[in-house]
Amino acid sequence: MAERMEVKELDEVVVRFSGDSGDGMQLAGNIFSSVSATVGNDICTFPDYPADIRAPQGSLTGVSGFQVHVGADQVFTPGDLCDVLVAMNPAALKTQYKFAKKTACIIIDTDSFKKTDLDKAKFTTDNPIEELGIQQDVVAAPITQMVKDCLADTGMDNKAMLKCRNMFAVGLVCWLFNRNLNAAEKFLREKFAKKPDVAEANIKVLHAGYDYGHNTHSSVNSTYRIESHAKKPGRYMDISGNKATAYGLIAAAEKAGLRLFLGSYPITPATDVLHELSKHKSLGVTTMQCEDEISGCASAVGAAFAGALAATSTSGPGICLKSEAMNLAVMTELPLVVLDVQRGGPSTGLPTKSEQTDLLQVLYGRNGESPMPVIAATSPTNCFDAAYNAAKIALEHMTPVVLLTDAFVANGSAAWRLPNIDEYPAIRPPYVTPEMKEGYAPYHRNPETGARYWALPGQEGFTHILGGLEKDSDTGAISNDPENHDKMCRLRAEKVARIPVPDLKVLGRADDADLLIVGFGGTYGHLYTAMEEMLKAGHKVALAHFSYINPLPKNTAEVLHRYKKVVVAEQNLGQLAGYLRMKVDNFVPYQFNQVKGQPFVVTELVEAFEEILKK
């Protein structure tokens, strides 16, 4: 034990909690993230858990991980490798050790490293540290036994006690980084508000973990502090992408003066949006959990016809099933937000992992000429703005809009400054006016935007019928006339093409870059960090990241042709690159493609981009 503990100040740190699926690692990570956000640090998280409902205990396939990157300044990724690895059992140590830095501190529960546990993790010796060649500092603590001793007088059974082990690890990590436990206590009391005894037991174990580190110095010579540097004043909270999406939809409905309706069918990793919105009936939110994907979307189309801000949420497999109802919204020209939280595919694929493989599906995966705006969120906090903007476009241009997020962005979290809704642009749907009663037809359009005027059921003088059959552009009656069909297809496409979107911004060496990095959606943080690393190394690089994919920003072609070398980096096999080649003449980019179900690794990006610069 060190006689005197040194407190070192850090600019950033990465902590990874790992254990069995039932060890509560997601909760442990969330609590440490919230504690860090509360003191003003910036955070970026990555929950990494298996798709199994309950994998065999102690198995290699059942390991659940949660990585959080904490910084004094803004952080953009959850980090490539961790500074602290918590491994609650041998399987966690074996599968997660590869994510630890050479200088990492590794915390293990020695009570979970018995021979049977080692056998389940397929260790061949009784010394897993030596077998894995671990050279880092290891804090080997009998966590299970200490938790049992701590809770011996509570009357809890053995199973209930073991569920508190994760809080011991959180307490120990909080000690290591000089975190005050008040925020963690508040979090636990709120989470277990209906079970106060459980809350107090977890808080007791939390303090036991903290005290263990404080009293024994836990085999380390120093603790650490991450001070918060200058940050925009305001109220901050730790928010996940799914929750931010839900809040963005609520804010848009409030701004537009409409009720919000979500028709949805539960599907990983989008279900949390349904869960969150169901809590907010007091804000005029109606949620309907439907029996299947198509009814979830169809119910939302009905709500849009009735005059609500309508939304439906799903993932890639659900987009396949919703496509018919999405097309109904295209044909009827009703405002609808379609949330696609992308996951690994095809088919059931990797339900809890992240990819960007739905891009071409949401652009073209429907029958007929089916133009639909597509927006992609770039981070957990950006999900709020992306959802708000998607709703604004849907309502003002009378069209369904696809909002693309992904499992990494949706399940990850970051410190979010609560916005002032007064600073957000107004949302003004193109409602019919009394002057339009004379000769009204449902497809009369605003000459500037091309959007049809919105008449709500019950408005006197505006009785009309909408449906999936093609309609006459003048009368709104069913029409099989070929010239009319050609005209309506072009009008619907032109309406989407006219939607104004911000110009594509170029970051970094915008004027003289030797390489332009291009991406979209949730890879922003990794690509931005890779660019920053390359700039520090003296390379001339820039980044252009797409949030608006259909329609593309008007300056897209000019930006892409400005640079000698362009690389499109995406988590698929080249969907954005192919789309840009189709839209921009003579555009032939380099490509960086991975379909691993995991976020990009910044060091791999830098290596690949440096190789392109050498060509």
FIMIRO-305145 format. One record per residue (C-alpha): residue in three letters; x, y, z. Coordinates in steps of 0.001 Angstrom, whole numbers, plus 500000, padded with zeros to 6 digits. Each point is the difference from the previous one (the first is absolute). Layout:
N
ALAXYZ...
//
This chain:
615
MET500000500000500000ALA501273503437499102GLU500657502197503021ARG498859503174498278MET497624500193497067GLU500800502415497198VAL497069501614498189LYS500756500459496298GLU497975502238497723LEU498931498517496671ASP498412501512496908GLU498140496807499156VAL499514496396501040VAL498256496937498586VAL498361497475502333ARG498540496681498874PHE497670497991502254SER499568496346499025GLY498421496920501465ASP497263497465499552SER496757501143498377GLY498399499841503438ASP502736501929501811GLY498491503438499361MET502848501434497973GLN497681502264497983LEU498658501505503225ALA503513500376501408GLY501136501816496867ASN496943502227499958ILE500527501042503607PHE503678500854499524SER499079501914496828SER497314501968501822VAL502337500803502880SER502604501274497524ALA497478502072498046THR498664501491503218VAL503400501464500910GLY500300501588496555ASN502170497487498158ASP499200499145496422ILE499190496353499362CYS499502497573497145THR498770496489500728PHE499829496658498210PRO497731497267501417ASP501191496694498492TYR497799497059500939PRO499027496662498419ALA496709499276498247ASP499321496918502111ILE497044500422502357ARG502109498232502620ALA503212498331498891PRO501370497206502231GLN501489501500503138GLY503743500458499776SER500136499218496274LEU502150501873497514THR496971500907497873GLY498086501469502931VAL502370502851500889SER498414503442500249GLY502154503120499808PHE499559503729500462GLN502755502446499035VAL499978503671500942HIS502440502699498910VAL500168502887502473GLY501732503241499058ALA500751503423501404ASP499263501358496522GLN497683498673497300VAL500426496338499098PHE498633498531496775THR500462496233500377PRO499814497421502791GLY503721499419499487ASP501915497261498207LEU501532498474503149CYS499235500389503700ASP502088501301502884VAL498022497984502559LEU498466496590499342VAL497559498488502482ALA499659496252499385MET497527498315502318ASN500778496439498860PRO502553498046497927ALA497923500155496808ALA499919503795500254LEU503753500139500530LYS500708497687497064THR497738501782497495GLN500547503591501142TYR503725500039500754LYS500683500882496349PHE498285503358500621ALA502424500992502780LYS502978502298499525LYS503454498734500923THR499912502441502916ALA496464499073501109CYS498890499139503489ILE497999496756500082ILE497514499291502798ILE498804496423500543ASP497740498201502478THR502203497150501282ASP496966498196501412SER498808499418496429PHE503281498454498850LYS499543496500501379LYS500830496911497915THR496422499584498751ASP499962503635498890LEU503349499603498242ASP498783496857498235LYS496900501795498677ALA502275502655498533LYS502211497277498475PHE503152500850501936THR502503497148500027THR501837500988503197ASP499010501257503429ASN501804503324499436PRO498054502043497433ILE502185503086500499GLU503122498105499029GLU498238498035497271LEU498848503202498277GLY503414501597500457ILE498572502925501944GLN502723502451501042GLN497725502816501200ASP499148500831503619VAL497293497649501259VAL497757500856502933ALA498921496568501179ALA497214500442502539PRO497651497435501576ILE496993502055498909THR497325497312500392GLN500932499157503579MET500322503655500997VAL496531500708498564LYS498565497097502014ASP501691501261503162CYS498740503519499344LEU496394498843499616ALA500044497252502627ASP497667501907502332THR497438500985497338GLY498107496714499846MET500549499784496205ASP500411496564498450ASN503201498984498232LYS498631500658496505ALA498883503513500899MET503369500761501599LEU501909498940496897LYS497991502404497878CYS501714502820501929ARG503534498991499005ASN500031502509497157MET499618502856502474PHE503178498935501795ALA501855500365496702VAL498411503428499406GLY501017501138503475LEU503564498838499449VAL500232501811496655CYS498474503131501552TRP502740499914502639LEU502644499558497319PHE498802503179498264ASN499103502018503103ARG496281500039499230ASN497466501166502557LEU497386497308500586ASN497023502348500483ALA498997499890496344ALA500218496196499965GLU497831499791503121LYS497412502253498369PHE500042497881496850LEU499411496790501976ARG497201501440502114GLU498219501189496870LYS500488496718498151PHE498781497895502912ALA497408502466501259LYS497432497213500336LYS502519497765501789PRO501692502220502581ASP501588497029501785VAL501736498991496775ALA501162503581499464GLU501504500246503478ALA501709496612499669ASN501652501079496758ILE501048503309501558LYS501521498143502939VAL502047497820497630LEU500948503073497930HIS501562501553503100ALA501663496695500907GLY501767499966496633TYR501092503605500411ASP501240499345503552TYR501862496873498901GLY502010502069497529HIS500546502799502515ASN501097497709502841THR502232497624498023HIS501123502303497185SER499118496992497818SER503500499194498759VAL500349503320498153ASN502313502892500793SER497747502864498969THR496428501032499445TYR498822502341497277ARG497933503107499479ILE498440501237496750GLU499200503675500316SER497414501568497710HIS501322502744497758ALA497952502898498637LYS496531498907498990LYS496980501920498809PRO497944500896503085GLY496737498152500421ARG498389496880501399TYR501524496741498829MET498849496413500158ASP501267496630498826ILE497696499025497128SER499836497026497649GLY499308500384496306ASN496615498287500241LYS498881502286502813ALA501253503071498119THR498029498852496945ALA496848499707502098TYR500559503469501475GLY500602501468496540LEU496666498675498757ILE498219501374503087ALA501630503402499484ALA498970500083496335ALA496392499144500842GLU499964502708502667LYS501485502545497586ALA497452499117497322GLY497092500018502464LEU499124496379499233ARG499533496763501876LEU502719497426499493PHE499050496444498994LEU502397497059499873GLY498852496728498474SER502625497353500598TYR500819496329500378PRO502796499125502467ILE503325499227498329THR503622500235501145PRO501590502570500108ALA497096502444499469THR497605498939502769ASP501272502532502534VAL498426502789497925LEU496583498374500488HIS500734499528503714GLU501050503618500452LEU497110501562498093SER497481497858501886LYS500991501878503178HIS498878503375498658LYS496225499921499618SER499896503264501953LEU501817501658497082GLY497401498944497470VAL501797496843498886THR498049496944498892THR501805496682499506MET498602496812498512GLN501858496698500255CYS498684498156496963GLU499899496310499104ASP502482500293497127GLU502174502445498100ILE497605500853497175SER497165500807502417GLY502361502190502017CYS500728502050496896ALA496427499899498686SER498643501270503323ALA502446502916499776VAL498801500795496469GLY496460500113501379ALA501096502325502803ALA501639502293497421PHE496759500107498005ALA498227501003503216GLY502412502906500530ALA502670498732502408LEU503754500041499736ALA500305496295499231ALA503035497775500438THR500871496328499858SER503192498398501316THR501834496848498969SER503282498515498800GLY501105498536496658PRO497797496872499998GLY497001502167500897ILE500676502404497118CYS499594497016497652LEU496593499276501510LYS498877503641500229SER500842500836496389GLU496427499594498720ALA498587502343502648MET502907502428499493ASN499064500128496338LEU496408500746500989ALA501334503109501736VAL501943500883496831MET496881499648497833THR497670501838502394GLU502725502600500703LEU499476499946503739PRO502620501079502582LEU501656497012501667VAL503348499487501761VAL501377496490499493LEU502778499246502502ASP502438497291498907VAL502475499061502751GLN502371497949497854ARG501406496721501242GLY502104497159498597GLY498334498001497243PRO498771498495497789SER496991498128501425THR500157499845503816GLY503733500543499632LEU501645501675502983PRO497076501571501870THR502090501782502645LYS502842501125497737SER500375503070497803GLU500292500443496233GLN499113502523497290THR498598497425497618ASP496456501361499561LEU500930503070497955LEU499041498711496563GLN496945498264501455VAL498519503240501343LEU500902501852496808TYR498709497473497475GLY498543496960501762ARG496359500547498993ASN497980499302496884GLY499449502731497431GLU501495503486499935SER500014500617503735PRO502026503112500909MET500556500489503688PRO502271502416501905VAL502710498301502076ILE501812501552502985ALA502751498303502039ALA500819500855503628THR503704500375500784SER500128499451503782PRO497771499180502984THR499405503691500735ASN499519500861496319CYS497037497597499959PHE497914502782501570ASP500715502474497211ALA499725497324497315ALA496583498897501258TYR498822503606500244ASN501185500764496465ALA498491496796498613ALA496636500953501502LYS500302503562498670ILE500644498749496459ALA497182497450500217LEU497455502581501200GLU501011502893497771HIS500459497966496816MET497241497404500519THR502190496971499568PRO501227496974501918VAL503605500475501190VAL502457497290501019LEU502179500742503020LEU503029497700500062THR501786499298503255ASP501821496802500951ALA500505497784503034PHE503253501763500934VAL498398503451499970ALA496635498867501411ASN501345498030502968GLY503025502193500596SER499758503118502122ALA501665503364500410ALA499781503130502129TRP497202502098498519ARG499290503635500686LEU496264500475500361PRO498966502218497082ASN497892503135499993ILE497093499033497774ASP499389503667499196GLU503254499947498046TYR498728497293497659PRO498370500966496693ALA496224500160499756ILE498106497127498398ARG497221501179497673PRO498004497260498243PRO498298501100496743TYR496439499961501296VAL497094500858497733THR498507503451500450PRO496331501034499863GLU500616501584496594MET500807496565498571LYS496524498557500598GLU498818500894496532GLY501123497195497696TYR502204498292502615ALA501738496780498960PRO502514498075502156TYR502964500302497612HIS499959503747499506ARG503545501099500813ASN502023502849501398PRO501743501365496893GLU503254500714501882THR500498496696501816GLY497900497615497960ALA498368498751503207ARG496283499300499860TYR497777501924502395TRP498928498147503158ALA496281499786500743LEU499013498225503216PRO496947497778500392GLY497006501997501231GLN500959503274498370GLU496861501269498307GLY500347500308496247PHE503124497847499782THR498565496496499778HIS502395497787498068ILE501191496432499533LEU503599498763499979GLY501242496508499166GLY502646497860498396LEU498636500210496458GLU501384502731497771LYS497955503220500045ASP499329502717497489SER502254502978500663ASP497110502431499527THR496907498272501406GLY501403497433502448ALA497866497278498421ILE501439496573499184SER501833500197496688ASN501534497404497673ASP501038502609497443PRO503660499387499013GLU500810503687499562ASN498564500812503423HIS501994497168501634ASP503216501253498411LYS499169503526501204MET499256498888503585CYS503212497954500199ARG501989503034498924LEU498146502309502379ARG500700497730502978ALA503681499741499052GLU500323503733499402LYS498393500760503360VAL502722498020501791ALA502759501441497816ARG498888503557500881ILE500357499483503750PRO502681502451501219VAL502806498378501997PRO503222501527501399ASP503123500031497860LEU502581497285500552LYS502637501326502420VAL503670499132499691LEU502024499739503218GLY503767499958500390ARG502228501186497128ALA497040501035497849ASP502088502114497605ASP503007497798499283ALA499320496437501144ASP501769497177498188LEU497252497619501119LEU496310500591500696ILE498371497511502357VAL496284499478499338GLY497473498229502218PHE496425500159501218GLY498008499511503165GLY501387498389503140THR503621499659498838TYR500559503747500405GLY501842499795503323HIS502471497384498820LEU500677501694496662TYR500403503400501660THR502418498559502562ALA501976498259497245MET500240503308498148GLU501204501763503150GLU502671497346500592MET501224500360496423LEU500083503785500211LYS502139499735503143ALA502353497731498044GLY500391502686497320HIS497713498570497307LYS497759502266497947VAL496567498402500377ALA496396501156500217LEU496621498495500861ALA496615500392498305HIS497280498149501889PHE496476499555498659SER496931500433502201TYR497633500727497103ILE500094497208497438ASN496829500607498005PRO499955502624498767LEU503753500476500003PRO501391503430500867LYS500208502212496902ASN503775500391500309THR500682496241500135ALA501526499687496525GLU502131503128500445VAL501405498718503310LEU500723496482498753HIS501765501235496854ARG502109502517501907TYR502508497418501259LYS502420497698498174LYS499314497070502281VAL496727499155501729VAL499311496973502195VAL496469498984500967ALA500032498149503326GLU496867498140501049GLN498837496965501948ASN498710498119496975LEU501496498815496725GLY499752503318498172GLN496404501215499970LEU500695503726500468ALA502897499846497545GLY497742498404497394TYR497216502522500634LEU502411502927499637ARG501429498546496787MET496462499856498646LYS499228503579501009VAL503339501688499234ASP501505499676496527ASN503581498748499735PHE500295499346503724VAL502339497052500649PRO500920499807503699TYR502175497659502010GLN497996497908502444PHE500422498823503576ASN497361497431500869GLN499408497839503066VAL496968497888500915LYS501024498710503433GLY497077501134502120GLN502473502099502012PRO500926503699499834PHE503001501040497957VAL503391499885501723VAL501745503353499610THR503492498516499692GLU498808497766497138LEU498457502993498246VAL503205502015500306GLU502118497134498648ALA497674499502497022PHE499826503717499182GLU503769500387500239GLU500395497173497479ILE497672501844497605LEU502129503152500355LYS503055497985498931LYS498378498872496733
//
